[in-house]
Amino acid sequence: VTVLLGIVALAGIVVVVLTSTEWGHERVRRIALSQLQSHIHGKASIGKLSGNLLTGLTVHDLSISDSTGEPFIAAQEVSARYALGALIGKKIWLEDVRLVRPLIVLDRPPGGKWNYQRIFQSDTTSQPSTGPGFGSWIRLENVTLVDGDLLVKTPWAPSAGLSPVARDSAVRAALSGQGRAMVVPATRSYGGAPPYQKQVELRSLNASLPMLRLADPNEKNRYAEVASLQMTALPFRPPAAVVTDMRGNFNFNNDSLWWRGIRAAMPNSRVSGDGSYALSSGDMVLTLRGAPAALPDLRWLYPRLPSEGGGSVDFAMRWKGTVQDYVAKNADLAIGKTTVKGDFGITMSDTFALHDTNLRFANFDTRLAEQLIAGFKSPRRGSLSGRAALSGGKNALRVDGDVAFADAATGTSQVAAVGEVGFGAGTVRANNLRLRLHPVQVELAKALASGLQIPVSGVVTGTATVTGDTRTRLAGNLDIAHDDRGNHSQLTGTAAVRLPRGGAAPWMDVNVVARPISLAEV
């Protein structure tokens, strides 16, 4: 009995020494580092350990990198509480986990595996396991992140459907920053895969997670429950998304991240919704409700949004490959003096196309339209008010609207239009465009049809159907009245006009009935 008690007392002394003194902590640190190093394909470093070690510990200056020295995780401090019984049962169940200034890099090189899969890969020469082993259960509860950074690097390649010349051009454009994705040269590549990667970065992460499940034999996917999160997110090139608070549940695996019912606050916005993000391809789907939604807070989605204004809107975004589609429904927005209500949809690729667009607007400046739509150049300066249903691209835009255009130089013109119209290279085109003019300033028509010397002014009212373009020939039926400085003419019939080009004189073919016609005008 005396010998047994002596052994127990000695064991207790050893435990106290190992868990309560700096000398013991250093011995345990060396053992722990040796065990960690023997179980990874990479490099590990631990500065020092503190805590009682029986129910919890704090690791200072922790770092783990792959075999080439590329970082996987580094943290100034990592602390957690645990139960020895769970560890003996090969379960990593940690509580009150706290990471201070962690840097986490998730790196998947082209043609290769994720860095954590390479670092923690199992030994293929060992005997096959007969059941779940150590690491099959990893669950962290009450997790706190303090001032962390997360960098995700995934393979990127131009579209396989492009020609070799077009692929080279796409690579140059991506690396030069012309696209939204942050594309950089990869440090390594396997199997001849294109040596490029796309980066997603989350900065200044502060978060509270009641539950983080990283492994469970009974669950297919990983899971994170977020009670509070603040960050500066760069899913694409700047501008960044500044999130002042976020809460909700996330599911993820090696390839994708998806969520439902997320609620987030930004500096001047409150948004909620669902979404998914494919880590490998960068494809993204977002469905959000913003009430209120400040446009500056949403510029990370579409940088052409103005730096002021907002309101409420249901917003959806779908990115697939090089195609970006944006849809806004039930919008009620104000941008300075401009107000916009209704639905709007635009698809962006090598050009743009509008769809599902039905808007009512007031004081919509043409400069704002040029800012929102890449490649669009308004032939005149002014503001628009009215309603419009639109679909199609800038070269063939199907319209059904009634719009008043206030031009500071020529006055206000109002046109109701149904048909097809196009804009490009300083030209306005029409295809079976049915118009009701009430009225149209002649000076505006003269400005649009540059080069055509019309010696009259005034206003035109009535109806017309027009086909052609302002650079070559315009033709159609008309029933119009013209009033200019007290002179009145009423014309019904057909007319065709070929505008001057290359020094050639203008050409007209007019067949009308005039009741009456102003001789002063003739």
C-alpha positions as CSV (number, residue, x, y, z in Angstrom):
1,V,0.0,0.0,0.0
2,T,2.8,2.4,0.9
3,V,4.5,1.7,-2.5
4,L,1.2,2.2,-4.4
5,L,0.6,5.4,-2.6
6,G,4.1,6.5,-3.4
7,I,3.6,5.8,-7.1
8,V,0.3,7.7,-7.1
9,A,1.9,10.7,-5.3
10,L,4.8,10.6,-7.7
11,A,2.4,10.6,-10.7
12,G,0.5,13.5,-9.2
13,I,3.8,15.4,-8.7
14,V,4.7,14.7,-12.4
15,V,1.3,15.9,-13.6
16,V,1.5,19.1,-11.5
17,V,5.0,19.8,-12.7
18,L,4.1,19.1,-16.4
19,T,0.9,21.1,-16.3
20,S,1.7,24.0,-13.9
21,T,5.3,25.0,-14.5
22,E,7.1,26.6,-17.4
23,W,9.6,23.8,-17.4
24,G,6.7,21.3,-17.7
25,H,5.0,23.4,-20.4
26,E,8.2,23.4,-22.4
27,R,8.5,19.6,-22.2
28,V,4.8,19.2,-23.3
29,R,5.3,21.7,-26.1
30,R,8.2,19.7,-27.5
31,I,6.2,16.4,-27.3
32,A,3.2,18.0,-28.9
33,L,5.2,19.6,-31.7
34,S,6.9,16.3,-32.3
35,Q,3.6,14.4,-32.5
36,L,2.1,17.1,-34.7
37,Q,5.1,17.1,-37.1
38,S,4.9,13.3,-37.4
39,H,1.3,13.5,-38.5
40,I,1.5,16.2,-41.2
41,H,3.2,16.5,-44.6
42,G,4.5,19.9,-43.9
43,K,6.1,22.1,-41.3
44,A,4.8,23.1,-37.9
45,S,5.9,25.6,-35.2
46,I,4.7,26.3,-31.7
47,G,6.1,29.2,-29.7
48,K,5.0,28.2,-26.2
49,L,2.1,26.7,-24.2
50,S,0.3,28.0,-21.2
51,G,-2.7,26.9,-19.2
52,N,-3.3,23.9,-16.9
53,L,-3.2,21.4,-19.9
54,L,-5.6,19.0,-18.2
55,T,-8.8,20.8,-19.2
56,G,-7.5,23.4,-21.6
57,L,-4.5,25.2,-23.0
58,T,-3.3,28.2,-24.9
59,V,-0.9,27.9,-27.9
60,H,1.2,31.0,-28.6
61,D,2.6,31.7,-32.1
62,L,1.2,28.7,-33.9
63,S,2.0,28.1,-37.6
64,I,1.5,25.2,-40.0
65,S,2.7,25.3,-43.6
66,D,2.9,22.8,-46.5
67,S,6.1,21.0,-47.5
68,T,7.2,24.0,-49.6
69,G,6.8,26.5,-46.8
70,E,3.5,28.0,-48.2
71,P,1.4,29.0,-45.2
72,F,-1.8,27.2,-44.2
73,I,-2.5,28.7,-40.8
74,A,-0.7,31.0,-38.5
75,A,-2.1,32.6,-35.3
76,Q,-0.8,34.8,-32.5
77,E,-2.8,32.8,-30.0
78,V,-5.1,29.8,-30.0
79,S,-6.9,28.7,-26.8
80,A,-9.5,26.1,-26.1
81,R,-11.0,23.9,-23.4
82,Y,-11.4,20.1,-23.8
83,A,-12.3,16.9,-22.1
84,L,-9.7,14.2,-21.9
85,G,-12.3,11.5,-22.3
86,A,-13.3,12.8,-25.8
87,L,-9.7,12.9,-26.9
88,I,-9.2,9.4,-25.7
89,G,-12.2,8.4,-27.8
90,K,-10.5,9.9,-30.8
91,K,-12.9,12.9,-30.9
92,I,-11.7,16.5,-31.2
93,W,-14.5,18.3,-29.3
94,L,-13.3,21.7,-28.2
95,E,-15.1,24.4,-26.3
96,D,-14.4,28.2,-25.8
97,V,-12.1,28.2,-28.8
98,R,-10.4,31.6,-29.3
99,L,-8.1,32.5,-32.2
100,V,-6.3,35.8,-32.0
101,R,-5.0,37.4,-35.3
102,P,-5.3,34.1,-37.3
103,L,-4.2,34.0,-41.0
104,I,-5.8,31.1,-42.8
105,V,-4.8,30.3,-46.4
106,L,-6.9,27.8,-48.4
107,D,-4.9,27.1,-51.5
108,R,-5.9,24.8,-54.3
109,P,-3.3,24.9,-57.1
110,P,-4.3,24.2,-60.7
111,G,-4.6,20.4,-61.2
112,G,-3.9,19.7,-57.5
113,K,-5.6,19.2,-54.2
114,W,-6.4,21.7,-51.4
115,N,-3.4,22.5,-49.2
116,Y,-5.1,21.0,-46.1
117,Q,-5.7,17.8,-48.0
118,R,-2.0,17.6,-48.8
119,I,-0.9,18.5,-45.3
120,F,-3.1,16.1,-43.5
121,Q,-3.2,13.3,-46.0
122,S,-3.2,9.8,-44.6
123,D,-0.3,7.4,-45.0
124,T,-1.2,5.1,-47.9
125,T,1.3,2.4,-46.7
126,S,-0.5,1.9,-43.4
127,Q,-3.1,-0.8,-42.8
128,P,-6.7,0.2,-43.8
129,S,-8.8,1.5,-41.0
130,T,-11.6,-0.6,-39.7
131,G,-13.7,2.4,-38.6
132,P,-13.6,6.1,-37.8
133,G,-10.3,7.2,-36.3
134,F,-8.7,10.2,-34.8
135,G,-9.8,13.3,-36.7
136,S,-13.0,11.7,-37.9
137,W,-14.9,13.9,-35.4
138,I,-13.9,17.6,-35.2
139,R,-16.4,19.9,-33.5
140,L,-15.7,23.3,-32.1
141,E,-18.2,25.1,-29.8
142,N,-18.3,28.8,-28.8
143,V,-15.6,29.9,-31.3
144,T,-14.3,33.4,-31.3
145,L,-12.2,34.9,-34.0
146,V,-10.3,38.2,-33.3
147,D,-8.9,40.3,-36.2
148,G,-8.4,37.4,-38.6
149,D,-7.7,37.1,-42.3
150,L,-8.8,34.4,-44.7
151,L,-7.4,33.9,-48.2
152,V,-8.9,31.4,-50.6
153,K,-7.0,30.6,-53.8
154,T,-8.7,28.4,-56.5
155,P,-7.7,27.4,-60.1
156,W,-8.8,29.8,-62.9
157,A,-8.7,29.3,-66.6
158,P,-10.3,31.1,-69.6
159,S,-13.3,29.6,-71.3
160,A,-12.5,26.3,-73.1
161,G,-14.7,27.4,-76.0
162,L,-12.4,30.2,-76.9
163,S,-9.8,30.1,-79.7
164,P,-6.1,30.1,-78.7
165,V,-5.8,33.8,-79.6
166,A,-9.0,34.6,-77.7
167,R,-7.8,32.6,-74.6
168,D,-4.5,34.5,-74.6
169,S,-6.4,37.8,-74.8
170,A,-8.7,36.7,-71.9
171,V,-5.7,35.8,-69.8
172,R,-4.1,39.2,-70.4
173,A,-7.4,41.0,-69.6
174,A,-7.8,39.0,-66.4
175,L,-4.2,39.6,-65.2
176,S,-4.4,43.3,-66.0
177,G,-7.5,43.8,-63.8
178,Q,-10.1,44.4,-66.6
179,G,-12.4,41.7,-65.2
180,R,-14.0,41.6,-61.8
181,A,-12.3,38.4,-60.6
182,M,-8.9,38.8,-58.8
183,V,-6.7,36.5,-61.1
184,V,-3.0,36.1,-60.3
185,P,-0.3,33.7,-61.6
186,A,-0.2,30.5,-59.6
187,T,3.0,29.6,-57.7
188,R,2.7,26.0,-59.0
189,S,0.5,23.9,-61.4
190,Y,0.0,20.2,-61.9
191,G,-0.8,18.1,-65.0
192,G,-0.4,20.9,-67.5
193,A,-3.3,22.9,-66.0
194,P,-3.3,26.7,-66.8
195,P,-1.0,28.3,-64.2
196,Y,-3.5,30.9,-62.9
197,Q,-5.6,31.2,-59.7
198,K,-8.5,33.3,-58.5
199,Q,-8.3,34.9,-55.0
200,V,-11.0,35.7,-52.5
201,E,-10.0,37.6,-49.4
202,L,-11.7,38.3,-46.1
203,R,-10.0,40.9,-44.0
204,S,-10.4,42.0,-40.4
205,L,-12.6,39.1,-39.5
206,N,-14.2,39.2,-36.1
207,A,-16.7,36.5,-35.4
208,S,-18.6,34.5,-32.9
209,L,-19.7,31.0,-33.9
210,P,-21.7,28.8,-31.4
211,M,-20.9,25.8,-33.6
212,L,-18.3,24.8,-36.2
213,R,-18.5,21.2,-37.4
214,L,-15.5,20.3,-39.5
215,A,-15.8,16.5,-39.5
216,D,-18.4,13.9,-38.6
217,P,-18.8,10.4,-40.0
218,N,-22.6,10.8,-40.0
219,E,-22.7,14.1,-41.8
220,K,-21.9,14.7,-45.5
221,N,-21.1,18.4,-45.3
222,R,-19.4,20.7,-42.9
223,Y,-21.4,23.3,-41.0
224,A,-21.0,26.7,-39.4
225,E,-23.5,28.5,-37.2
226,V,-22.6,32.3,-37.1
227,A,-24.0,34.4,-34.3
228,S,-22.1,37.5,-35.2
229,L,-19.5,38.4,-37.9
230,Q,-17.8,41.6,-39.0
231,M,-15.4,41.8,-42.0
232,T,-14.1,43.6,-45.0
233,A,-14.8,41.1,-47.9
234,L,-13.1,41.1,-51.3
235,P,-14.8,38.3,-53.3
236,F,-13.8,40.2,-56.4
237,R,-11.5,43.2,-57.2
238,P,-12.2,46.3,-55.2
239,P,-14.5,47.9,-54.1
240,A,-14.8,45.7,-51.0
241,A,-18.0,44.7,-49.1
242,V,-17.9,46.1,-45.6
243,V,-20.1,43.9,-43.3
244,T,-20.8,45.4,-39.9
245,D,-22.7,42.4,-38.7
246,M,-23.8,39.0,-40.2
247,R,-25.6,36.1,-38.7
248,G,-27.0,32.8,-40.1
249,N,-26.0,29.2,-41.0
250,F,-23.6,28.0,-43.6
251,N,-22.9,24.6,-45.2
252,F,-19.8,23.9,-47.1
253,N,-17.5,21.2,-48.5
254,N,-14.3,21.0,-50.6
255,D,-16.1,22.6,-53.6
256,S,-18.9,24.8,-52.5
257,L,-20.3,27.1,-49.9
258,W,-24.1,27.8,-49.6
259,W,-26.5,29.5,-47.1
260,R,-30.1,30.3,-46.6
261,G,-31.8,33.0,-44.5
262,I,-28.6,35.0,-43.9
263,R,-29.1,38.5,-42.3
264,A,-26.4,41.1,-42.7
265,A,-25.9,44.7,-41.9
266,M,-23.6,47.1,-43.9
267,P,-22.8,50.7,-43.1
268,N,-26.2,52.0,-44.4
269,S,-28.0,48.8,-45.5
270,R,-29.8,45.9,-44.0
271,V,-30.0,42.8,-46.3
272,S,-31.2,39.2,-46.0
273,G,-31.3,36.3,-48.4
274,D,-29.8,33.1,-49.8
275,G,-26.9,32.2,-52.0
276,S,-24.1,29.8,-53.0
277,Y,-20.5,30.1,-54.1
278,A,-18.5,27.5,-56.1
279,L,-15.0,27.6,-54.8
280,S,-13.5,25.9,-57.9
281,S,-15.2,27.9,-60.7
282,G,-16.1,31.1,-58.9
283,D,-19.7,30.8,-60.0
284,M,-22.0,32.7,-57.6
285,V,-25.7,32.9,-57.0
286,L,-27.2,35.6,-54.7
287,T,-30.8,36.4,-53.8
288,L,-31.1,39.4,-51.5
289,R,-33.7,41.7,-50.1
290,G,-32.4,45.1,-49.1
291,A,-34.6,47.4,-46.9
292,P,-32.9,49.8,-46.8
293,A,-30.4,49.2,-49.5
294,A,-27.7,51.9,-49.9
295,L,-26.2,51.8,-53.4
296,P,-22.6,52.6,-52.1
297,D,-22.8,49.4,-49.9
298,L,-23.7,47.3,-53.0
299,R,-20.9,48.6,-55.3
300,W,-18.9,45.4,-54.5
301,L,-21.5,43.6,-56.6
302,Y,-21.6,46.1,-59.5
303,P,-18.9,48.8,-59.3
304,R,-20.8,51.0,-61.8
305,L,-23.5,51.7,-59.1
306,P,-23.4,55.4,-58.0
307,S,-21.7,56.4,-54.8
308,E,-25.0,57.9,-53.4
309,G,-28.7,57.0,-53.2
310,G,-30.7,53.9,-52.2
311,G,-34.1,52.7,-51.1
312,S,-35.5,49.2,-51.1
313,V,-35.0,46.4,-53.7
314,D,-35.1,42.7,-54.2
315,F,-31.8,41.8,-55.9
316,A,-30.6,38.7,-57.6
317,M,-27.2,38.0,-59.1
318,R,-26.0,35.0,-61.0
319,W,-22.4,34.6,-62.2
320,K,-21.6,31.6,-64.4
321,G,-18.3,31.7,-66.2
322,T,-17.9,35.0,-68.0
323,V,-21.6,35.8,-68.0
324,Q,-23.0,38.0,-65.2
325,D,-26.7,38.5,-64.8
326,Y,-28.3,41.1,-62.4
327,V,-32.0,41.4,-61.6
328,A,-33.6,44.1,-59.4
329,K,-37.3,43.7,-58.6
330,N,-39.8,45.8,-56.6
331,A,-37.2,48.6,-56.6
332,D,-38.0,52.0,-55.0
333,L,-34.8,54.0,-55.3
334,A,-33.7,57.6,-55.2
335,I,-30.4,58.9,-56.4
336,G,-30.3,62.6,-55.9
337,K,-33.2,64.1,-57.8
338,T,-33.6,60.8,-59.7
339,T,-36.3,58.3,-58.7
340,V,-36.7,54.8,-60.1
341,K,-39.5,52.3,-59.4
342,G,-40.1,48.9,-60.8
343,D,-38.0,46.0,-62.2
344,F,-34.7,45.9,-64.0
345,G,-32.6,43.1,-65.5
346,I,-29.2,43.2,-67.3
347,T,-26.9,40.4,-68.6
348,M,-23.3,41.3,-69.1
349,S,-20.8,39.3,-71.2
350,D,-18.8,40.8,-74.1
351,T,-21.7,43.2,-74.4
352,F,-24.9,43.8,-72.5
353,A,-28.6,43.0,-72.8
354,L,-31.6,44.2,-70.9
355,H,-34.4,41.9,-69.8
356,D,-37.4,41.9,-67.5
357,T,-37.1,45.7,-67.3
358,N,-40.3,47.7,-66.6
359,L,-39.6,51.0,-64.9
360,R,-41.1,54.3,-63.9
361,F,-38.6,57.0,-63.4
362,A,-38.2,60.8,-63.0
363,N,-35.2,63.1,-63.7
364,F,-33.0,60.2,-64.9
365,D,-29.9,61.9,-66.2
366,T,-28.2,60.4,-69.3
367,R,-24.9,60.6,-67.5
368,L,-26.2,58.2,-64.9
369,A,-27.3,55.8,-67.7
370,E,-23.8,56.0,-69.2
371,Q,-22.3,55.2,-65.7
372,L,-24.5,52.2,-65.2
373,I,-24.2,50.6,-68.7
374,A,-20.7,49.9,-69.9
375,G,-20.2,51.0,-73.5
376,F,-23.3,53.1,-73.7
377,K,-22.9,56.7,-74.9
378,S,-25.9,58.9,-75.1
379,P,-26.1,61.1,-78.2
380,R,-27.6,64.0,-76.2
381,R,-27.3,65.3,-72.6
382,G,-30.5,65.7,-70.6
383,S,-32.8,63.9,-68.2
384,L,-35.7,61.4,-68.8
385,S,-39.0,61.0,-67.0
386,G,-41.7,58.5,-67.8
387,R,-42.1,54.7,-68.1
388,A,-40.3,52.1,-70.1
389,A,-40.4,48.4,-70.7
390,L,-37.1,47.3,-72.3
391,S,-35.4,44.1,-73.5
392,G,-32.4,43.5,-75.7
393,G,-28.9,44.9,-76.3
394,K,-27.9,48.4,-77.3
395,N,-27.9,47.5,-81.0
396,A,-31.4,46.0,-80.9
397,L,-33.4,47.2,-78.0
398,R,-37.1,46.4,-77.9
399,V,-39.0,49.3,-76.3
400,D,-42.5,50.0,-75.1
401,G,-42.6,53.3,-73.3
402,D,-43.6,56.9,-72.9
403,V,-40.7,59.1,-72.1
404,A,-40.1,62.9,-71.8
405,F,-36.6,64.0,-72.5
406,A,-35.6,67.4,-71.1
407,D,-32.7,68.8,-73.1
408,A,-31.2,72.0,-71.7
409,A,-30.3,73.1,-75.2
410,T,-33.4,72.2,-77.2
411,G,-36.3,72.0,-74.6
412,T,-38.5,69.1,-73.7
413,S,-39.6,66.4,-76.1
414,Q,-42.0,63.6,-75.3
415,V,-42.3,60.4,-77.3
416,A,-44.3,57.2,-76.8
417,A,-42.6,54.4,-78.7
418,V,-43.2,50.7,-79.4
419,G,-40.7,48.8,-81.5
420,E,-37.0,48.4,-81.8
421,V,-34.2,50.9,-81.5
422,G,-30.4,50.7,-81.4
423,F,-27.5,52.9,-80.5
424,G,-23.9,52.7,-81.7
425,A,-21.0,54.7,-83.2
426,G,-23.0,57.9,-83.0
427,T,-25.9,56.4,-84.8
428,V,-29.5,55.9,-83.8
429,R,-31.3,53.0,-85.6
430,A,-35.0,52.1,-85.8
431,N,-36.9,49.0,-86.9
432,N,-40.6,49.3,-87.3
433,L,-40.6,51.9,-84.5
434,R,-44.1,53.3,-83.9
435,L,-44.0,56.7,-82.4
436,R,-46.4,59.2,-81.0
437,L,-44.8,62.7,-80.7
438,H,-46.4,65.0,-78.1
439,P,-44.3,67.1,-78.9
440,V,-40.8,66.6,-80.3
441,Q,-38.4,69.6,-80.6
442,V,-37.1,69.9,-84.2
443,E,-33.8,71.1,-82.7
444,L,-33.4,67.7,-81.0
445,A,-34.1,65.9,-84.3
446,K,-31.5,68.1,-86.0
447,A,-29.0,67.3,-83.3
448,L,-29.5,63.6,-83.6
449,A,-29.4,63.7,-87.4
450,S,-26.0,65.5,-87.5
451,G,-25.1,66.8,-90.9
452,L,-28.7,67.3,-92.1
453,Q,-29.3,71.0,-92.6
454,I,-32.9,71.6,-91.8
455,P,-33.8,75.3,-92.1
456,V,-36.8,75.1,-89.7
457,S,-37.3,74.8,-86.0
458,G,-40.4,74.6,-83.8
459,V,-42.2,71.4,-82.6
460,V,-43.7,68.3,-84.2
461,T,-46.7,66.5,-82.9
462,G,-48.5,63.4,-84.3
463,T,-47.7,59.8,-85.1
464,A,-45.0,58.1,-87.3
465,T,-43.6,54.6,-88.0
466,V,-39.9,54.7,-88.7
467,T,-37.3,52.2,-90.1
468,G,-33.6,52.9,-90.9
469,D,-30.8,54.8,-89.2
470,T,-29.5,58.3,-88.9
471,R,-26.2,57.6,-90.8
472,T,-27.8,56.2,-94.0
473,R,-31.6,56.3,-94.6
474,L,-34.7,56.8,-92.5
475,A,-38.2,56.0,-94.0
476,G,-41.7,55.6,-92.7
477,N,-45.3,56.6,-92.6
478,L,-46.3,59.8,-90.9
479,D,-49.3,61.9,-89.7
480,I,-47.8,64.9,-88.2
481,A,-48.3,68.6,-87.5
482,H,-45.5,71.1,-87.5
483,D,-45.6,74.5,-85.7
484,D,-42.8,77.0,-86.0
485,R,-43.1,80.7,-85.0
486,G,-46.8,81.0,-85.9
487,N,-46.6,78.8,-89.0
488,H,-48.7,75.6,-89.0
489,S,-48.5,72.6,-91.4
490,Q,-50.3,69.2,-91.2
491,L,-48.8,66.4,-93.3
492,T,-50.0,62.8,-93.9
493,G,-48.3,60.3,-96.1
494,T,-44.8,58.7,-96.5
495,A,-41.3,60.1,-96.4
496,A,-37.7,58.8,-96.8
497,V,-34.6,60.8,-96.0
498,R,-31.0,59.8,-96.8
499,L,-28.6,61.8,-94.7
500,P,-25.4,63.3,-96.1
501,R,-22.3,61.2,-96.0
502,G,-18.8,61.6,-97.5
503,G,-19.7,65.0,-98.9
504,A,-22.8,63.8,-100.7
505,A,-25.9,66.0,-100.5
506,P,-28.9,64.9,-98.5
507,W,-31.7,63.1,-100.4
508,M,-35.5,63.1,-99.8
509,D,-38.5,61.2,-101.2
510,V,-41.7,62.7,-99.8
511,N,-45.3,61.8,-100.7
512,V,-47.7,63.6,-98.5
513,V,-51.1,65.3,-98.4
514,A,-50.8,68.7,-96.8
515,R,-53.9,70.2,-95.1
516,P,-52.7,72.9,-94.7
517,I,-49.1,73.7,-95.4
518,S,-47.3,76.9,-94.5
519,L,-45.9,78.6,-97.6
520,A,-43.4,80.4,-95.4
521,E,-42.1,77.1,-94.3
522,V,-41.9,75.9,-97.9
